[in-house]
Amino acid sequence: MVAAKQRIEEEILGDDLEGYFSWLDALRESGSCNMMEAPRWLRDEFDISKKQSIDITSMWMQQYGKR
């Protein structure tokens, strides 16, 4: 399980994970949506897969407040 998560993070890191996190931070601050809708907003904005958008949002939620 840990290896799979690390592989997913490595795939996404190549796509600028911090850029996604910054965008999600801005989305949250804007109050435009409930953050449970964030994966859909990511897909619309960045044209990424559903799985990627869910993984990115999940990682962002886990790290929120730690950065």
All heavy atoms as TSV, in Angstrom:
chain	resi	resn	atom	element	x	y	z
A	1	MET	N	N	0.818	-1.191	0.000
A	1	MET	CA	C	0.000	0.000	0.000
A	1	MET	C	C	0.866	1.261	0.000
A	1	MET	O	O	0.595	2.190	-0.727
A	1	MET	CB	C	-0.933	-0.047	1.220
A	1	MET	CG	C	-1.884	1.097	1.286
A	1	MET	SD	S	-3.127	0.937	0.018
A	1	MET	CE	C	-4.431	1.819	0.726
A	2	VAL	N	N	1.890	1.298	0.823
A	2	VAL	CA	C	2.775	2.452	0.893
A	2	VAL	C	C	3.498	2.643	-0.426
A	2	VAL	O	O	3.633	3.765	-0.911
A	2	VAL	CB	C	3.776	2.307	2.063
A	2	VAL	CG1	C	4.800	3.406	2.031
A	2	VAL	CG2	C	3.047	2.281	3.393
A	3	ALA	N	N	3.941	1.551	-1.032
A	3	ALA	CA	C	4.639	1.643	-2.313
A	3	ALA	C	C	3.727	2.196	-3.395
A	3	ALA	O	O	4.151	3.001	-4.222
A	3	ALA	CB	C	5.182	0.278	-2.724
A	4	ALA	N	N	2.472	1.785	-3.386
A	4	ALA	CA	C	1.516	2.285	-4.378
A	4	ALA	C	C	1.287	3.774	-4.188
A	4	ALA	O	O	1.241	4.531	-5.160
A	4	ALA	CB	C	0.200	1.532	-4.273
A	5	LYS	N	N	1.151	4.213	-2.940
A	5	LYS	CA	C	0.949	5.637	-2.662
A	5	LYS	C	C	2.171	6.436	-3.107
A	5	LYS	O	O	2.046	7.497	-3.704
A	5	LYS	CB	C	0.685	5.866	-1.182
A	5	LYS	CG	C	0.396	7.313	-0.861
A	5	LYS	CD	C	0.076	7.501	0.597
A	5	LYS	CE	C	-0.308	8.934	0.837
A	5	LYS	NZ	N	0.473	9.649	1.745
A	6	GLN	N	N	3.358	5.919	-2.837
A	6	GLN	CA	C	4.583	6.610	-3.241
A	6	GLN	C	C	4.658	6.710	-4.761
A	6	GLN	O	O	5.037	7.736	-5.295
A	6	GLN	CB	C	5.810	5.882	-2.704
A	6	GLN	CG	C	7.105	6.598	-3.030
A	6	GLN	CD	C	8.306	5.903	-2.433
A	6	GLN	OE1	O	8.183	4.873	-1.778
A	6	GLN	NE2	N	9.464	6.460	-2.673
A	7	ARG	N	N	4.270	5.649	-5.471
A	7	ARG	CA	C	4.284	5.663	-6.932
A	7	ARG	C	C	3.332	6.730	-7.458
A	7	ARG	O	O	3.665	7.487	-8.362
A	7	ARG	CB	C	3.898	4.293	-7.483
A	7	ARG	CG	C	3.904	4.218	-9.007
A	7	ARG	CD	C	3.411	2.873	-9.523
A	7	ARG	NE	N	2.128	2.470	-8.977
A	7	ARG	CZ	C	0.948	2.952	-9.368
A	7	ARG	NH1	N	0.874	3.895	-10.276
A	7	ARG	NH2	N	-0.176	2.511	-8.826
A	8	ILE	N	N	2.138	6.811	-6.863
A	8	ILE	CA	C	1.154	7.811	-7.274
A	8	ILE	C	C	1.720	9.212	-7.043
A	8	ILE	O	O	1.631	10.080	-7.908
A	8	ILE	CB	C	-0.170	7.624	-6.506
A	8	ILE	CG1	C	-0.848	6.339	-6.976
A	8	ILE	CG2	C	-1.093	8.821	-6.696
A	8	ILE	CD1	C	-2.007	5.894	-6.094
A	9	GLU	N	N	2.325	9.435	-5.868
A	9	GLU	CA	C	2.901	10.739	-5.574
A	9	GLU	C	C	4.006	11.089	-6.560
A	9	GLU	O	O	4.097	12.233	-7.010
A	9	GLU	CB	C	3.436	10.776	-4.146
A	9	GLU	CG	C	2.341	10.801	-3.108
A	9	GLU	CD	C	2.868	10.804	-1.689
A	9	GLU	OE1	O	4.089	10.934	-1.496
A	9	GLU	OE2	O	2.051	10.687	-0.777
A	10	GLU	N	N	4.840	10.124	-6.931
A	10	GLU	CA	C	5.906	10.376	-7.886
A	10	GLU	C	C	5.344	10.746	-9.249
A	10	GLU	O	O	5.860	11.638	-9.916
A	10	GLU	CB	C	6.829	9.161	-7.998
A	10	GLU	CG	C	7.699	8.965	-6.773
A	10	GLU	CD	C	8.462	7.652	-6.795
A	10	GLU	OE1	O	8.340	6.880	-7.765
A	10	GLU	OE2	O	9.189	7.392	-5.826
A	11	GLU	N	N	4.277	10.065	-9.670
A	11	GLU	CA	C	3.641	10.393	-10.946
A	11	GLU	C	C	3.109	11.821	-10.921
A	11	GLU	O	O	3.276	12.577	-11.866
A	11	GLU	CB	C	2.484	9.433	-11.234
A	11	GLU	CG	C	2.897	8.041	-11.601
A	11	GLU	CD	C	1.704	7.102	-11.739
A	11	GLU	OE1	O	0.558	7.587	-11.816
A	11	GLU	OE2	O	1.928	5.888	-11.762
A	12	ILE	N	N	2.471	12.180	-9.832
A	12	ILE	CA	C	1.871	13.502	-9.726
A	12	ILE	C	C	2.935	14.572	-9.528
A	12	ILE	O	O	2.817	15.674	-10.050
A	12	ILE	CB	C	0.827	13.524	-8.586
A	12	ILE	CG1	C	-0.338	12.603	-8.958
A	12	ILE	CG2	C	0.322	14.923	-8.315
A	12	ILE	CD1	C	-1.326	12.360	-7.850
A	13	LEU	N	N	3.995	14.256	-8.796
A	13	LEU	CA	C	5.062	15.233	-8.593
A	13	LEU	C	C	5.621	15.711	-9.915
A	13	LEU	O	O	5.986	16.870	-10.061
A	13	LEU	CB	C	6.180	14.651	-7.720
A	13	LEU	CG	C	5.880	14.590	-6.233
A	13	LEU	CD1	C	6.974	13.821	-5.512
A	13	LEU	CD2	C	5.746	15.980	-5.650
A	14	GLY	N	N	5.656	14.838	-10.890
A	14	GLY	CA	C	6.110	15.231	-12.215
A	14	GLY	C	C	5.190	16.261	-12.836
A	14	GLY	O	O	5.569	16.991	-13.737
A	15	ASP	N	N	3.975	16.348	-12.343
A	15	ASP	CA	C	2.987	17.296	-12.847
A	15	ASP	C	C	2.868	18.530	-11.960
A	15	ASP	O	O	1.866	19.237	-12.023
A	15	ASP	CB	C	1.613	16.626	-12.951
A	15	ASP	CG	C	1.569	15.564	-14.022
A	15	ASP	OD1	O	2.336	15.661	-14.991
A	15	ASP	OD2	O	0.759	14.634	-13.874
A	16	ASP	N	N	3.865	18.787	-11.088
A	16	ASP	CA	C	3.876	19.975	-10.242
A	16	ASP	C	C	2.824	19.918	-9.145
A	16	ASP	O	O	1.850	20.680	-9.144
A	16	ASP	CB	C	3.721	21.239	-11.078
A	16	ASP	CG	C	3.924	22.505	-10.253
A	16	ASP	OD1	O	4.508	22.432	-9.158
A	16	ASP	OD2	O	3.475	23.551	-10.702
A	17	LEU	N	N	3.036	19.027	-8.199
A	17	LEU	CA	C	2.122	18.855	-7.079
A	17	LEU	C	C	1.928	20.147	-6.305
A	17	LEU	O	O	0.806	20.496	-5.944
A	17	LEU	CB	C	2.635	17.746	-6.149
A	17	LEU	CG	C	1.730	17.329	-5.002
A	17	LEU	CD1	C	0.395	16.830	-5.533
A	17	LEU	CD2	C	2.401	16.262	-4.170
A	18	GLU	N	N	2.982	20.890	-6.065
A	18	GLU	CA	C	2.862	22.152	-5.319
A	18	GLU	C	C	1.993	23.159	-6.073
A	18	GLU	O	O	1.278	23.942	-5.454
A	18	GLU	CB	C	4.236	22.751	-5.019
A	18	GLU	CG	C	4.928	22.097	-3.855
A	18	GLU	CD	C	4.108	22.109	-2.563
A	18	GLU	OE1	O	3.543	23.173	-2.210
A	18	GLU	OE2	O	4.028	21.063	-1.908
A	19	GLY	N	N	2.039	23.126	-7.392
A	19	GLY	CA	C	1.170	23.994	-8.180
A	19	GLY	C	C	-0.294	23.657	-7.962
A	19	GLY	O	O	-1.136	24.553	-7.817
A	20	TYR	N	N	-0.610	22.368	-7.931
A	20	TYR	CA	C	-1.979	21.940	-7.638
A	20	TYR	C	C	-2.379	22.363	-6.234
A	20	TYR	O	O	-3.490	22.835	-6.009
A	20	TYR	CB	C	-2.134	20.422	-7.776
A	20	TYR	CG	C	-2.000	19.904	-9.179
A	20	TYR	CD1	C	-1.123	18.867	-9.458
A	20	TYR	CD2	C	-2.756	20.418	-10.227
A	20	TYR	CE1	C	-1.005	18.354	-10.749
A	20	TYR	CE2	C	-2.648	19.919	-11.513
A	20	TYR	CZ	C	-1.763	18.886	-11.764
A	20	TYR	OH	O	-1.646	18.386	-13.026
A	21	PHE	N	N	-1.467	22.170	-5.274
A	21	PHE	CA	C	-1.768	22.539	-3.893
A	21	PHE	C	C	-2.031	24.039	-3.774
A	21	PHE	O	O	-2.951	24.455	-3.079
A	21	PHE	CB	C	-0.627	22.131	-2.965
A	21	PHE	CG	C	-0.594	20.659	-2.612
A	21	PHE	CD1	C	-1.450	19.732	-3.193
A	21	PHE	CD2	C	0.313	20.207	-1.683
A	21	PHE	CE1	C	-1.404	18.388	-2.856
A	21	PHE	CE2	C	0.368	18.865	-1.322
A	21	PHE	CZ	C	-0.492	17.959	-1.910
A	22	SER	N	N	-1.239	24.852	-4.439
A	22	SER	CA	C	-1.447	26.306	-4.403
A	22	SER	C	C	-2.799	26.662	-4.994
A	22	SER	O	O	-3.517	27.519	-4.466
A	22	SER	CB	C	-0.341	27.028	-5.175
A	22	SER	OG	O	0.884	26.854	-4.534
A	23	TRP	N	N	-3.155	26.000	-6.082
A	23	TRP	CA	C	-4.443	26.257	-6.719
A	23	TRP	C	C	-5.579	25.854	-5.785
A	23	TRP	O	O	-6.567	26.578	-5.645
A	23	TRP	CB	C	-4.521	25.500	-8.052
A	23	TRP	CG	C	-5.711	25.864	-8.861
A	23	TRP	CD1	C	-5.829	26.892	-9.736
A	23	TRP	CD2	C	-6.980	25.187	-8.853
A	23	TRP	NE1	N	-7.098	26.897	-10.284
A	23	TRP	CE2	C	-7.819	25.870	-9.759
A	23	TRP	CE3	C	-7.478	24.084	-8.185
A	23	TRP	CZ2	C	-9.130	25.473	-9.988
A	23	TRP	CZ3	C	-8.786	23.701	-8.415
A	23	TRP	CH2	C	-9.600	24.390	-9.316
A	24	LEU	N	N	-5.434	24.711	-5.118
A	24	LEU	CA	C	-6.453	24.259	-4.169
A	24	LEU	C	C	-6.560	25.213	-2.968
A	24	LEU	O	O	-7.662	25.482	-2.489
A	24	LEU	CB	C	-6.165	22.832	-3.698
A	24	LEU	CG	C	-6.448	21.741	-4.723
A	24	LEU	CD1	C	-5.803	20.423	-4.296
A	24	LEU	CD2	C	-7.938	21.568	-4.953
A	25	ASP	N	N	-5.424	25.724	-2.510
A	25	ASP	CA	C	-5.442	26.713	-1.428
A	25	ASP	C	C	-6.252	27.939	-1.847
A	25	ASP	O	O	-7.087	28.436	-1.088
A	25	ASP	CB	C	-4.026	27.151	-1.052
A	25	ASP	CG	C	-3.226	26.081	-0.321
A	25	ASP	OD1	O	-3.830	25.159	0.267
A	25	ASP	OD2	O	-1.982	26.180	-0.347
A	26	ALA	N	N	-6.003	28.416	-3.056
A	26	ALA	CA	C	-6.718	29.591	-3.562
A	26	ALA	C	C	-8.208	29.301	-3.721
A	26	ALA	O	O	-9.051	30.154	-3.403
A	26	ALA	CB	C	-6.110	30.051	-4.886
A	27	LEU	N	N	-8.534	28.103	-4.190
A	27	LEU	CA	C	-9.934	27.717	-4.344
A	27	LEU	C	C	-10.623	27.712	-2.983
A	27	LEU	O	O	-11.723	28.253	-2.830
A	27	LEU	CB	C	-10.044	26.337	-5.001
A	27	LEU	CG	C	-11.455	25.794	-5.203
A	27	LEU	CD1	C	-12.250	26.669	-6.170
A	27	LEU	CD2	C	-11.400	24.352	-5.713
A	28	ARG	N	N	-9.977	27.154	-1.994
A	28	ARG	CA	C	-10.548	27.106	-0.644
A	28	ARG	C	C	-10.765	28.514	-0.112
A	28	ARG	O	O	-11.819	28.836	0.430
A	28	ARG	CB	C	-9.638	26.329	0.300
A	28	ARG	CG	C	-10.202	26.223	1.699
A	28	ARG	CD	C	-9.227	25.513	2.632
A	28	ARG	NE	N	-9.767	25.447	3.965
A	28	ARG	CZ	C	-9.730	26.443	4.851
A	28	ARG	NH1	N	-9.178	27.589	4.529
A	28	ARG	NH2	N	-10.242	26.298	6.054
A	29	GLU	N	N	-9.755	29.368	-0.266
A	29	GLU	CA	C	-9.851	30.743	0.227
A	29	GLU	C	C	-10.951	31.530	-0.480
A	29	GLU	O	O	-11.547	32.426	0.113
A	29	GLU	CB	C	-8.510	31.448	0.087
A	29	GLU	CG	C	-7.465	30.919	1.050
A	29	GLU	CD	C	-6.082	31.499	0.803
A	29	GLU	OE1	O	-5.978	32.564	0.139
A	29	GLU	OE2	O	-5.107	30.900	1.274
A	30	SER	N	N	-11.222	31.195	-1.730
A	30	SER	CA	C	-12.245	31.918	-2.483
A	30	SER	C	C	-13.651	31.597	-1.988
A	30	SER	O	O	-14.569	32.393	-2.180
A	30	SER	CB	C	-12.149	31.590	-3.977
A	30	SER	OG	O	-12.697	30.302	-4.255
A	31	GLY	N	N	-13.821	30.423	-1.389
A	31	GLY	CA	C	-15.138	30.015	-0.925
A	31	GLY	C	C	-16.090	29.667	-2.062
A	31	GLY	O	O	-17.300	29.579	-1.866
A	32	SER	N	N	-15.564	29.430	-3.259
A	32	SER	CA	C	-16.386	29.158	-4.438
A	32	SER	C	C	-17.107	27.818	-4.386
A	32	SER	O	O	-18.103	27.631	-5.070
A	32	SER	CB	C	-15.535	29.189	-5.705
A	32	SER	OG	O	-14.974	30.457	-5.888
A	33	CYS	N	N	-16.567	26.886	-3.612
A	33	CYS	CA	C	-17.178	25.558	-3.575
A	33	CYS	C	C	-16.870	24.873	-2.262
A	33	CYS	O	O	-15.971	25.279	-1.535
A	33	CYS	CB	C	-16.677	24.703	-4.741
A	33	CYS	SG	S	-14.998	24.077	-4.561
A	34	ASN	N	N	-17.616	23.831	-1.986
A	34	ASN	CA	C	-17.305	22.918	-0.907
A	34	ASN	C	C	-16.093	22.115	-1.386
A	34	ASN	O	O	-16.082	21.626	-2.517
A	34	ASN	CB	C	-18.512	21.998	-0.679
A	34	ASN	CG	C	-18.284	20.975	0.388
A	34	ASN	OD1	O	-17.222	20.371	0.480
A	34	ASN	ND2	N	-19.297	20.765	1.191
A	35	MET	N	N	-15.078	21.965	-0.568
A	35	MET	CA	C	-13.849	21.320	-1.027
A	35	MET	C	C	-14.018	19.843	-1.353
A	35	MET	O	O	-13.148	19.245	-1.965
A	35	MET	CB	C	-12.721	21.535	-0.021
A	35	MET	CG	C	-12.263	22.986	0.048
A	35	MET	SD	S	-11.893	23.733	-1.581
A	35	MET	CE	C	-10.365	22.907	-1.994
A	36	MET	N	N	-15.155	19.266	-1.008
A	36	MET	CA	C	-15.424	17.901	-1.452
A	36	MET	C	C	-15.656	17.877	-2.965
A	36	MET	O	O	-15.570	16.821	-3.588
A	36	MET	CB	C	-16.624	17.308	-0.708
A	36	MET	CG	C	-16.383	17.169	0.798
A	36	MET	SD	S	-14.892	16.232	1.219
A	36	MET	CE	C	-15.413	14.603	0.764
A	37	GLU	N	N	-15.932	19.017	-3.554
A	37	GLU	CA	C	-16.097	19.134	-5.006
A	37	GLU	C	C	-14.781	19.439	-5.713
A	37	GLU	O	O	-14.734	19.514	-6.940
A	37	GLU	CB	C	-17.087	20.256	-5.332
A	37	GLU	CG	C	-18.478	20.041	-4.818
A	37	GLU	CD	C	-19.363	21.246	-5.087
A	37	GLU	OE1	O	-19.189	21.893	-6.141
A	37	GLU	OE2	O	-20.218	21.549	-4.250
A	38	ALA	N	N	-13.716	19.608	-4.953
A	38	ALA	CA	C	-12.428	20.017	-5.517
A	38	ALA	C	C	-11.912	19.096	-6.630
A	38	ALA	O	O	-11.363	19.602	-7.619
A	38	ALA	CB	C	-11.385	20.159	-4.420
A	39	PRO	N	N	-12.059	17.773	-6.521
A	39	PRO	CA	C	-11.558	16.939	-7.628
A	39	PRO	C	C	-12.184	17.311	-8.982
A	39	PRO	O	O	-11.486	17.379	-9.997
A	39	PRO	CB	C	-11.934	15.520	-7.204
A	39	PRO	CG	C	-11.935	15.569	-5.714
A	39	PRO	CD	C	-12.499	16.935	-5.396
A	40	ARG	N	N	-13.486	17.590	-8.983
A	40	ARG	CA	C	-14.137	17.983	-10.241
A	40	ARG	C	C	-13.578	19.311	-10.745
A	40	ARG	O	O	-13.317	19.467	-11.930
A	40	ARG	CB	C	-15.652	18.090	-10.042
A	40	ARG	CG	C	-16.381	18.484	-11.329
A	40	ARG	CD	C	-17.881	18.611	-11.129
A	40	ARG	NE	N	-18.249	19.520	-10.061
A	40	ARG	CZ	C	-18.353	20.849	-10.209
A	40	ARG	NH1	N	-18.090	21.401	-11.359
A	40	ARG	NH2	N	-18.717	21.593	-9.187
A	41	TRP	N	N	-13.375	20.255	-9.845
A	41	TRP	CA	C	-12.821	21.549	-10.229
A	41	TRP	C	C	-11.404	21.375	-10.783
A	41	TRP	O	O	-11.041	22.033	-11.763
A	41	TRP	CB	C	-12.813	22.497	-9.031
A	41	TRP	CG	C	-14.159	23.046	-8.681
A	41	TRP	CD1	C	-15.246	22.334	-8.253
A	41	TRP	CD2	C	-14.572	24.396	-8.744
A	41	TRP	NE1	N	-16.301	23.172	-8.020
A	41	TRP	CE2	C	-15.915	24.452	-8.314
A	41	TRP	CE3	C	-13.939	25.580	-9.099
A	41	TRP	CZ2	C	-16.618	25.640	-8.243
A	41	TRP	CZ3	C	-14.645	26.761	-9.019
A	41	TRP	CH2	C	-15.973	26.782	-8.607
A	42	LEU	N	N	-10.606	20.502	-10.173
A	42	LEU	CA	C	-9.253	20.224	-10.684
A	42	LEU	C	C	-9.312	19.658	-12.102
A	42	LEU	O	O	-8.541	20.059	-12.968
A	42	LEU	CB	C	-8.528	19.220	-9.781
A	42	LEU	CG	C	-7.797	19.741	-8.572
A	42	LEU	CD1	C	-7.339	18.576	-7.703
A	42	LEU	CD2	C	-6.626	20.614	-8.952
A	43	ARG	N	N	-10.221	18.715	-12.323
A	43	ARG	CA	C	-10.347	18.112	-13.658
A	43	ARG	C	C	-10.712	19.170	-14.694
A	43	ARG	O	O	-10.156	19.187	-15.796
A	43	ARG	CB	C	-11.397	16.994	-13.656
A	43	ARG	CG	C	-10.947	15.752	-12.954
A	43	ARG	CD	C	-11.870	14.577	-13.208
A	43	ARG	NE	N	-13.257	14.780	-12.821
A	43	ARG	CZ	C	-13.739	14.590	-11.601
A	43	ARG	NH1	N	-12.939	14.223	-10.616
A	43	ARG	NH2	N	-15.028	14.766	-11.350
A	44	ASP	N	N	-11.650	20.038	-14.328
A	44	ASP	CA	C	-12.071	21.075	-15.266
A	44	ASP	C	C	-10.950	22.065	-15.564
A	44	ASP	O	O	-10.787	22.511	-16.697
A	44	ASP	CB	C	-13.286	21.841	-14.714
A	44	ASP	CG	C	-14.546	20.993	-14.660
A	44	ASP	OD1	O	-14.574	19.902	-15.274
A	44	ASP	OD2	O	-15.505	21.425	-13.994
A	45	GLU	N	N	-10.181	22.406	-14.557
A	45	GLU	CA	C	-9.124	23.414	-14.713
A	45	GLU	C	C	-7.873	22.868	-15.395
A	45	GLU	O	O	-7.254	23.539	-16.211
A	45	GLU	CB	C	-8.755	23.973	-13.340
A	45	GLU	CG	C	-7.705	25.059	-13.354
A	45	GLU	CD	C	-8.205	26.371	-13.940
A	45	GLU	OE1	O	-9.426	26.609	-13.994
A	45	GLU	OE2	O	-7.335	27.175	-14.353
A	46	PHE	N	N	-7.478	21.631	-15.067
A	46	PHE	CA	C	-6.194	21.098	-15.522
A	46	PHE	C	C	-6.295	19.940	-16.503
A	46	PHE	O	O	-5.270	19.420	-16.936
A	46	PHE	CB	C	-5.349	20.667	-14.314
A	46	PHE	CG	C	-4.967	21.811	-13.421
A	46	PHE	CD1	C	-5.636	22.027	-12.224
A	46	PHE	CD2	C	-3.950	22.676	-13.776
A	46	PHE	CE1	C	-5.300	23.075	-11.384
A	46	PHE	CE2	C	-3.596	23.730	-12.956
A	46	PHE	CZ	C	-4.270	23.941	-11.761
A	47	ASP	N	N	-7.498	19.515	-16.831
A	47	ASP	CA	C	-7.686	18.414	-17.774
A	47	ASP	C	C	-6.878	17.179	-17.352
A	47	ASP	O	O	-6.082	16.644	-18.111
A	47	ASP	CB	C	-7.328	18.847	-19.200
A	47	ASP	CG	C	-7.806	17.836	-20.232
A	47	ASP	OD1	O	-8.871	17.218	-20.005
A	47	ASP	OD2	O	-7.115	17.653	-21.249
A	48	ILE	N	N	-7.088	16.755	-16.112
A	48	ILE	CA	C	-6.437	15.556	-15.582
A	48	ILE	C	C	-7.506	14.486	-15.361
A	48	ILE	O	O	-8.692	14.772	-15.416
A	48	ILE	CB	C	-5.675	15.850	-14.272
A	48	ILE	CG1	C	-6.611	16.416	-13.203
A	48	ILE	CG2	C	-4.497	16.781	-14.535
A	48	ILE	CD1	C	-5.952	16.671	-11.864
A	49	SER	N	N	-7.062	13.269	-15.101
A	49	SER	CA	C	-8.005	12.164	-14.923
A	49	SER	C	C	-8.728	12.272	-13.581
A	49	SER	O	O	-8.282	12.961	-12.658
A	49	SER	CB	C	-7.268	10.821	-14.989
A	49	SER	OG	O	-6.494	10.626	-13.816
A	50	LYS	N	N	-9.820	11.560	-13.487
A	50	LYS	CA	C	-10.598	11.539	-12.245
A	50	LYS	C	C	-9.740	11.001	-11.103
A	50	LYS	O	O	-9.731	11.557	-10.007
A	50	LYS	CB	C	-11.851	10.688	-12.428
A	50	LYS	CG	C	-12.751	10.672	-11.226
A	50	LYS	CD	C	-14.037	9.912	-11.510
A	50	LYS	CE	C	-14.974	9.976	-10.313
A	50	LYS	NZ	N	-16.254	9.316	-10.602
A	51	LYS	N	N	-9.018	9.926	-11.360
A	51	LYS	CA	C	-8.161	9.325	-10.334
A	51	LYS	C	C	-7.090	10.307	-9.871
A	51	LYS	O	O	-6.856	10.452	-8.670
A	51	LYS	CB	C	-7.517	8.046	-10.849
A	51	LYS	CG	C	-6.639	7.373	-9.801
A	51	LYS	CD	C	-6.242	5.998	-10.220
A	51	LYS	CE	C	-5.357	5.274	-9.259
A	51	LYS	NZ	N	-5.026	5.841	-8.006
A	52	GLN	N	N	-6.443	10.977	-10.822
A	52	GLN	CA	C	-5.419	11.955	-10.445
A	52	GLN	C	C	-6.025	13.069	-9.595
A	52	GLN	O	O	-5.434	13.484	-8.600
A	52	GLN	CB	C	-4.766	12.564	-11.678
A	52	GLN	CG	C	-3.754	11.676	-12.351
A	52	GLN	CD	C	-3.172	12.349	-13.565
A	52	GLN	OE1	O	-3.895	12.874	-14.403
A	52	GLN	NE2	N	-1.858	12.343	-13.664
A	53	SER	N	N	-7.193	13.555	-9.993
A	53	SER	CA	C	-7.797	14.666	-9.252
A	53	SER	C	C	-8.160	14.244	-7.835
A	53	SER	O	O	-7.993	15.023	-6.890
A	53	SER	CB	C	-9.021	15.206	-9.996
A	53	SER	OG	O	-10.090	14.279	-9.996
A	54	ILE	N	N	-8.627	13.030	-7.660
A	54	ILE	CA	C	-8.966	12.530	-6.323
A	54	ILE	C	C	-7.699	12.333	-5.495
A	54	ILE	O	O	-7.652	12.709	-4.321
A	54	ILE	CB	C	-9.787	11.226	-6.424
A	54	ILE	CG1	C	-11.167	11.538	-7.008
A	54	ILE	CG2	C	-9.899	10.541	-5.063
A	54	ILE	CD1	C	-11.975	10.317	-7.397
A	55	ASP	N	N	-6.651	11.774	-6.104
A	55	ASP	CA	C	-5.381	11.567	-5.401
A	55	ASP	C	C	-4.773	12.897	-4.959
A	55	ASP	O	O	-4.308	13.029	-3.825
A	55	ASP	CB	C	-4.390	10.807	-6.273
A	55	ASP	CG	C	-4.763	9.350	-6.477
A	55	ASP	OD1	O	-5.584	8.818	-5.700
A	55	ASP	OD2	O	-4.242	8.752	-7.434
A	56	ILE	N	N	-4.771	13.870	-5.853
A	56	ILE	CA	C	-4.203	15.183	-5.530
A	56	ILE	C	C	-4.981	15.824	-4.388
A	56	ILE	O	O	-4.397	16.336	-3.429
A	56	ILE	CB	C	-4.211	16.101	-6.765
A	56	ILE	CG1	C	-3.218	15.589	-7.816
A	56	ILE	CG2	C	-3.884	17.544	-6.378
A	56	ILE	CD1	C	-3.382	16.227	-9.182
A	57	THR	N	N	-6.303	15.804	-4.483
A	57	THR	CA	C	-7.131	16.410	-3.443
A	57	THR	C	C	-6.939	15.698	-2.113
A	57	THR	O	O	-6.841	16.344	-1.059
A	57	THR	CB	C	-8.618	16.398	-3.850
A	57	THR	OG1	O	-8.760	17.076	-5.095
A	57	THR	CG2	C	-9.479	17.083	-2.797
A	58	SER	N	N	-6.850	14.381	-2.146
A	58	SER	CA	C	-6.633	13.610	-0.928
A	58	SER	C	C	-5.300	13.984	-0.279
A	58	SER	O	O	-5.233	14.206	0.939
A	58	SER	CB	C	-6.672	12.121	-1.246
A	58	SER	OG	O	-6.378	11.362	-0.111
A	59	MET	N	N	-4.239	14.080	-1.075
A	59	MET	CA	C	-2.930	14.459	-0.542
A	59	MET	C	C	-2.972	15.878	0.010
A	59	MET	O	O	-2.398	16.162	1.065
A	59	MET	CB	C	-1.852	14.325	-1.608
A	59	MET	CG	C	-1.440	12.899	-1.871
A	59	MET	SD	S	-0.081	12.784	-3.040
A	59	MET	CE	C	-0.986	12.805	-4.573
A	60	TRP	N	N	-3.659	16.779	-0.710
A	60	TRP	CA	C	-3.780	18.163	-0.248
A	60	TRP	C	C	-4.500	18.207	1.100
A	60	TRP	O	O	-4.064	18.903	2.016
A	60	TRP	CB	C	-4.522	19.000	-1.294
A	60	TRP	CG	C	-4.796	20.400	-0.858
A	60	TRP	CD1	C	-3.906	21.450	-0.882
A	60	TRP	CD2	C	-6.022	20.918	-0.338
A	60	TRP	NE1	N	-4.516	22.579	-0.407
A	60	TRP	CE2	C	-5.818	22.282	-0.061
A	60	TRP	CE3	C	-7.269	20.358	-0.084
A	60	TRP	CZ2	C	-6.812	23.090	0.452
A	60	TRP	CZ3	C	-8.274	21.165	0.439
A	60	TRP	CH2	C	-8.039	22.516	0.699
A	61	MET	N	N	-5.581	17.458	1.225
A	61	MET	CA	C	-6.339	17.436	2.483
A	61	MET	C	C	-5.501	16.880	3.625
A	61	MET	O	O	-5.566	17.374	4.748
A	61	MET	CB	C	-7.635	16.643	2.318
A	61	MET	CG	C	-8.668	17.353	1.499
A	61	MET	SD	S	-10.168	16.351	1.343
A	61	MET	CE	C	-11.242	17.492	0.480
A	62	GLN	N	N	-4.712	15.837	3.354
A	62	GLN	CA	C	-3.866	15.240	4.386
A	62	GLN	C	C	-2.776	16.208	4.833
A	62	GLN	O	O	-2.360	16.199	5.993
A	62	GLN	CB	C	-3.233	13.952	3.886
A	62	GLN	CG	C	-4.213	12.817	3.728
A	62	GLN	CD	C	-3.601	11.603	3.033
A	62	GLN	OE1	O	-2.418	11.585	2.733
A	62	GLN	NE2	N	-4.421	10.600	2.796
A	63	GLN	N	N	-2.275	17.028	3.914
A	63	GLN	CA	C	-1.170	17.931	4.232
A	63	GLN	C	C	-1.634	19.330	4.590
A	63	GLN	O	O	-0.820	20.161	4.990
A	63	GLN	CB	C	-0.204	17.992	3.052
A	63	GLN	CG	C	0.493	16.702	2.787
A	63	GLN	CD	C	1.506	16.811	1.670
A	63	GLN	OE1	O	1.838	17.880	1.225
A	63	GLN	NE2	N	2.019	15.680	1.232
A	64	TYR	N	N	-2.935	19.612	4.487
A	64	TYR	CA	C	-3.426	20.947	4.777
A	64	TYR	C	C	-3.113	21.311	6.229
A	64	TYR	O	O	-3.346	20.541	7.137
A	64	TYR	CB	C	-4.936	21.060	4.526
A	64	TYR	CG	C	-5.408	22.482	4.635
A	64	TYR	CD1	C	-5.235	23.358	3.576
A	64	TYR	CD2	C	-5.989	22.948	5.791
A	64	TYR	CE1	C	-5.630	24.678	3.671
A	64	TYR	CE2	C	-6.386	24.265	5.900
A	64	TYR	CZ	C	-6.217	25.118	4.847
A	64	TYR	OH	O	-6.598	26.427	4.952
A	65	GLY	N	N	-2.535	22.440	6.430
A	65	GLY	CA	C	-2.170	22.895	7.782
A	65	GLY	C	C	-0.769	22.472	8.182
A	65	GLY	O	O	-0.227	23.002	9.136
A	66	LYS	N	N	-0.181	21.534	7.476
A	66	LYS	CA	C	1.188	21.101	7.777
A	66	LYS	C	C	2.222	21.913	7.001
A	66	LYS	O	O	3.395	21.874	7.305
A	66	LYS	CB	C	1.370	19.619	7.439
A	66	LYS	CG	C	0.547	18.693	8.299
A	66	LYS	CD	C	0.765	17.255	7.889
A	66	LYS	CE	C	-0.126	16.325	8.682
A	66	LYS	NZ	N	0.043	14.934	8.253
A	67	ARG	N	N	1.733	22.635	5.990
A	67	ARG	CA	C	2.654	23.417	5.165
A	67	ARG	C	C	2.748	24.828	5.676
A	67	ARG	O	O	1.956	25.371	6.317
A	67	ARG	CB	C	2.187	23.448	3.705
A	67	ARG	CG	C	2.204	22.084	3.081
A	67	ARG	CD	C	1.739	22.075	1.634
A	67	ARG	NE	N	0.286	22.122	1.602
A	67	ARG	CZ	C	-0.419	23.070	0.975
A	67	ARG	NH1	N	0.169	24.020	0.338
A	67	ARG	NH2	N	-1.724	23.058	0.990
